[in-house]
Amino acid sequence: MLAVLMAAALISSTHAATAHDTLDVKLITDEADSVVALASRAAEGRALSSADLDHLSHTIGFEHLRERESQRVSTSR
């Protein structure tokens, strides 16, 4: 799924990259990495600690999700 999204973004940004001759993309995978680690621990039958969940909630991706959700809630009122 991620590969499909990345390919679509690259294809759609081809025009912009041509116009500016550069394309600066930064993939931040900390949230996904944290979720994979949690899923791996759970699959191994190990208990998840509050520290594991705290790590997830302090990732950049989770912070962006929290911001988007708060904006969505505030605009729907």
Stockholm file with secondary structure:
# STOCKHOLM 1.0

chainA/1-77         MLAVLMAAALISSTHAATAHDTLDVKLITDEADSVVALASRAAEGRALSSADLDHLSHTIGFEHLRERESQRVSTSR
#=GR chainA/1-77 SS CHHHHHHHHHHHTHHHHHHHSCCCCCCCCHHHHHHHHHHHHHHTTCCCCHHHHHHHHTSHHHHHHHHHHHHHHHHCC
#=GC SS_cons        CHHHHHHHHHHHTHHHHHHHSCCCCCCCCHHHHHHHHHHHHHHTTCCCCHHHHHHHHTSHHHHHHHHHHHHHHHHCC
//
